[in-house]
Every structure is written in C-alpha cells, then in structure tokens.
Amino acid sequence: MNTKNFKCFQIVYEEKNITSAANKLFLSPQGLSKIIKSLEEECGTALFVRTKEGLIPTESGKIFYEKSKEVTKNLNEMFSSIQAEGSKDKRFKIGFSLGTMRVLDIANIRKFMENCPEIAGSWREQVNADVRHQVANGDIDFGIVVGMPKNMGLKAVRLNSLEVVLYVYKGHRLWDAEEVTLLEIKDERIISMNENYHIYRDFLNACHMEEFNPTIVAKVGEGESIYCLVKNKVGIGIAPCFLREDSHVKAIKIKDAYTWDIYGIYREDSPDIVLAEKLIKEICPKLK
C-alpha cells in the first residue's frame, strides 16, 4: 500500500467530493478516483458510499481515516527525527543580506558548502539588520552584509565593493554626462531599492547632507525592476553598479559617491573561526 495515497484518501474523506478533493491535490478527478478504488481493492471493502450528495464514508472508511492519520503522523515524526539527527553535524549556518548574492562568486560558495558537510546551506536573502543581529546573537555563524557593522565582538572583512551610480534612460538630459553630483538630480524623479535595503537609507542620508529631500517615485525589491522602470522613463535609478546597460539605459558616475561595501562577518569568539576564515578566502580569492 502506497502511504502517499493516504493523503489522497484523507482529503476525499474531508471534502466528501472527488472533484474538490482533486483540485486541492492537483490531480484529475479520474486519477483520484482510481487511487480510491485501488485502496478499496487492497482493503477488500468499500470505503465510501457514492450518493448524489457526495461520498459518504462507510464504517470501514472511518476506521481507515483514523488509522491512516496515525500512520501519517508517525511517519512525519520519524522523518523529522532522522533529519534532525542528520543535521546535528551541520553546525555552521550562513546568512545573506538582500542584494549580496548578485555580487558574490556563488559558484565558489556552492562548492565550498558541498565540500564542508558541517555547513548548513540556505540560499535565502534577509534584511541587512536581521543578518547582523543573528550573527551577533549566535543564531547564525557567518553573515554576508552591506556596510561595516558596529556591533562589539564582531569580526568584519570586506569582500567586495561597488560604486553607487545613476541609471538614466536614452533622451534624458543627463544621458551624455560622464559624471553628476547629487545636487544635479535634486529635482529628478528617483527610483530606488526599498527600505529593506541598506542603499535606501544611505541615499537619503547623502541627499540630506546636501540639504534636500529626493523625490522617490518608486521603491522596488530587486535591481531588474529599476532597469525596467528607468527604460520606460518612469524616472532615473540609484543602484550599485551591477545592473545591465544597453542602448536604452546607461550608468553615470556620481561625483564623490560612496561605495556599496560587502562584508563577511562572524563573532570573534566563534568556535568555527577557522571555517569562517576559509570561507572568506573562497569568496574573495585575493585574500588568500
């Protein structure tokens, strides 16, 4: 008996209708009917009575439902225990801040993870402050973040640095400029990464230093949206220099602009300092 079919039976039992159950299971009604019929043949008895009102479970069907739920629960607990046991040695966890994966050598990081069974890999980007907080609290062992952290007890190594540039569309008054100042875009419609990104606050602070509030008309969650909005002349974009350029969109250097600095961080008292330093050298070969 295929235990995966237990779930199919349980949904049919709860829905009392093949069609609605099939929709929940992403199966065809015909395929689901065959599964139920196969279960009845294995049990040697009917599990449902077919009526105009729907499928009514027989006494055998009620027993099958309760027992199958117990089996499913026990199987889930078993697999959870096995996975927990298997992950005990994966003690070294890595966290990525939003946007950092775009500027790292992901192929090298993936190989490093595969060659180090103690690393619990998770390809998920989070808010910059959250990654810093998790490293400082010991919830994760290594963080890849934007900007130098100020937390006491953290070791930080710069892994990469990108210029923050202005992206403009063809036909814009700044299209032929080689360099601009922040004051030159004081009255422009600006497209920026949203508040979850470090660059958003950095850009606002830089504008405030020049004594103006920028007109931000769009806040996006990833760089490709900046390119799309700039290309369609919604505004001009502020972003690290990692977006594509073509005949429609180009990057212009911002005079005296700050850089978008990526750091690898870990606790100074980490028991896995050797592993953290080895990871840094894989991410940034020039540090070898």
C-alpha positions in Angstrom: 0.0 0.0 0.0 1.4 3.4 -1.0 1.4 5.6 2.0 1.3 8.7 -0.2 -2.2 7.7 -1.1 -3.2 8.1 2.5 -3.3 11.9 2.0 -5.4 11.4 -1.1 -7.9 9.4 0.9 -7.9 11.8 3.8 -8.7 14.8 1.5 -11.5 12.9 -0.2 -12.9 11.9 3.2 -12.8 15.5 4.4 -14.2 17.1 1.2 -16.7 14.3 0.5 -16.3 15.2 -3.2 -13.9 13.8 -5.7 -13.7 17.0 -7.8 -13.0 19.4 -5.0 -10.5 16.9 -3.4 -8.8 16.5 -6.8 -8.4 20.3 -7.1 -6.7 20.5 -3.7 -4.4 17.7 -4.6 -3.6 19.0 -8.2 -4.9 15.7 -9.6 -7.5 14.9 -12.2 -10.8 13.5 -10.8 -10.3 10.4 -12.8 -6.8 9.8 -11.4 -8.0 10.4 -7.8 -11.0 8.0 -8.3 -8.5 5.3 -9.4 -6.5 5.8 -6.3 -9.6 5.4 -4.0 -10.7 2.4 -6.0 -7.2 0.8 -5.6 -7.3 1.4 -1.8 -10.7 -0.2 -1.6 -9.5 -3.2 -3.5 -6.5 -3.6 -1.2 -8.7 -3.3 1.9 -11.2 -5.7 0.4 -14.1 -3.5 1.2 -15.8 -0.2 0.3 -14.5 2.9 2.0 -17.2 5.2 0.6 -20.8 5.0 -0.4 -21.4 7.1 -3.6 -24.5 9.2 -3.3 -25.9 12.3 -5.1 -24.9 14.4 -2.0 -21.3 13.1 -2.3 -19.1 10.4 -0.9 -20.2 9.1 2.5 -17.6 7.1 4.4 -18.5 3.6 5.5 -17.6 2.3 8.9 -14.5 0.8 7.3 -13.8 4.2 5.8 -14.0 5.9 9.1 -11.5 3.4 10.6 -9.2 3.7 7.7 -9.3 7.5 8.1 -8.4 7.5 11.8 -5.7 4.8 11.4 -4.2 6.4 8.3 -3.9 9.7 10.2 -2.0 8.0 12.9 0.3 6.3 10.4 0.9 9.7 8.6 1.7 11.4 11.9 4.1 8.6 12.9 5.9 8.8 9.6 6.3 12.6 9.8 7.7 12.3 13.3 10.1 9.6 12.1 11.4 11.6 9.2 11.7 14.7 11.3 13.8 12.8 13.9 16.0 11.4 11.1 16.5 14.8 9.6 17.3 16.3 13.0 19.8 13.6 13.7 21.4 14.1 10.3 21.7 17.8 10.7 23.5 17.7 14.1 26.9 18.0 12.4 25.7 20.9 10.2 26.6 23.5 12.9 27.8 26.3 10.7 25.0 28.5 9.3 25.4 31.3 6.7 23.1 34.3 6.2 22.9 36.6 3.2 21.7 40.2 3.2 19.4 41.5 0.4 21.2 42.0 -2.9 24.5 40.5 -1.8 24.2 37.3 -3.9 24.4 39.4 -7.1 28.0 40.5 -6.4 29.4 37.2 -5.0 31.0 34.3 -6.6 28.1 31.9 -6.0 29.8 29.0 -7.8 32.7 29.1 -5.3 30.4 29.4 -2.3 28.3 26.5 -3.5 31.4 24.3 -4.0 32.7 25.3 -0.6 29.4 24.3 1.0 29.3 21.0 -0.8 32.9 20.2 0.4 32.2 21.1 4.0 29.5 18.8 5.5 29.3 20.9 8.6 27.8 23.8 6.8 24.0 24.2 6.7 23.5 26.0 3.5 20.4 28.2 3.0 20.1 30.3 -0.1 17.8 32.9 1.4 18.4 36.7 1.5 17.2 38.7 4.5 17.1 42.3 5.7 20.6 43.5 6.4 19.9 44.4 10.1 18.4 41.0 10.7 21.5 39.2 9.4 23.8 41.3 11.6 21.5 40.7 14.6 21.5 36.9 14.0 25.3 36.8 13.8 25.7 38.9 17.0 23.3 36.7 18.9 24.9 33.5 17.6 21.8 32.3 15.7 23.9 32.0 12.6 27.7 31.7 12.3 28.5 33.8 9.3 26.8 36.8 7.7 27.3 38.5 4.3 26.1 42.0 4.9 26.2 45.5 3.4 28.3 48.1 5.4 30.7 47.8 8.2 28.9 46.5 11.4 29.3 48.5 14.6 28.5 45.6 16.9 31.1 44.9 19.5 32.6 41.4 19.3 32.1 41.0 15.6 35.0 40.5 13.1 34.3 42.0 9.7 36.3 41.5 6.4 35.4 43.4 3.2 34.7 41.0 0.4 33.7 43.4 -2.4 33.0 47.0 -3.2 30.8 48.5 -5.9 30.2 52.1 -6.9 26.8 53.5 -6.4 25.7 55.0 -9.8 22.9 56.8 -11.5 21.0 54.9 -14.2 19.3 57.1 -16.8 17.3 56.4 -20.0 18.2 57.5 -23.5 16.9 61.0 -24.2 17.3 62.1 -20.6 19.1 65.5 -20.1 21.9 63.6 -18.3 22.4 60.9 -21.0 25.7 62.3 -22.3 27.1 63.2 -18.9 30.2 61.4 -17.7 29.7 62.3 -14.0 27.0 64.1 -12.0 26.6 65.5 -8.5 23.7 64.7 -6.1 22.6 68.3 -6.4 22.2 67.9 -10.1 19.4 65.3 -9.5 17.7 67.3 -6.8 14.5 67.8 -8.9 14.6 64.4 -10.6 12.1 61.6 -10.2 14.1 58.8 -8.4 13.7 55.1 -8.5 15.4 53.3 -5.6 15.6 50.0 -3.8 13.1 49.9 -1.0 13.5 50.4 2.8 14.7 46.9 3.3 17.9 47.7 1.5 20.9 49.4 3.1 21.3 51.6 0.0 17.9 53.3 0.5 18.9 54.8 3.8 22.4 55.7 2.6 21.0 57.6 -0.4 18.6 59.5 1.8 21.4 60.4 4.2 23.6 61.6 1.4 20.8 63.8 0.0 20.1 65.2 3.4 23.8 66.2 3.7 23.2 68.2 0.6 20.1 69.8 2.3 17.4 68.4 0.1 14.8 65.6 0.1 14.8 63.4 -3.0 11.6 62.8 -4.9 11.4 59.0 -4.8 8.7 57.8 -7.1 9.3 54.1 -6.9 10.8 51.7 -4.3 11.5 48.3 -5.6 12.6 44.9 -4.3 15.2 43.9 -6.9 17.5 45.6 -9.4 15.9 44.4 -12.5 12.8 46.5 -11.6 15.0 49.6 -11.6 16.2 48.8 -15.1 12.6 48.2 -16.3 11.3 51.4 -14.8 14.2 53.5 -16.0 13.9 52.1 -19.5 10.3 53.1 -19.5 11.1 56.6 -18.4 9.3 56.4 -15.0 12.4 58.1 -13.5 16.1 57.7 -13.1 17.6 55.0 -10.8 20.1 54.8 -7.9 21.7 51.5 -7.5 25.1 49.7 -7.1 26.8 49.3 -10.4 25.6 45.8 -11.1 22.6 46.4 -13.5 22.9 45.8 -17.2 23.5 48.7 -19.6 22.4 48.9 -23.3 21.2 51.4 -25.9 18.2 52.3 -23.6 19.8 52.5 -20.2 23.3 53.6 -19.1 25.1 54.1 -15.8 26.6 57.5 -14.9 29.2 58.0 -12.2 28.1 60.1 -9.2 30.8 62.5 -8.0 32.1 61.7 -4.5 29.6 58.9 -4.3 30.1 56.3 -1.5 30.6 52.7 -2.4 28.4 49.7 -1.7 30.6 47.6 0.5 30.0 43.9 1.2 31.4 42.4 4.4 31.8 38.9 5.8 31.1 39.0 9.5 31.4 36.5 12.3 31.8 36.5 16.1 35.3 36.9 17.5 34.6 34.2 20.0 33.2 31.8 17.3 34.3 28.2 17.8 34.5 28.0 14.0 36.8 30.9 13.2 39.0 28.6 11.0 36.0 27.7 8.9 34.8 31.3 8.7 38.3 32.5 7.5 38.4 29.7 5.0 35.0 30.7 3.6 36.2 34.3 3.3 39.2 33.2 1.2 36.9 31.2 -1.1 34.5 34.2 -1.5 37.4 36.6 -2.0 40.4 34.8 -3.6 42.6 37.9 -3.4 42.7 37.5 0.4 44.4 34.1 0.0 
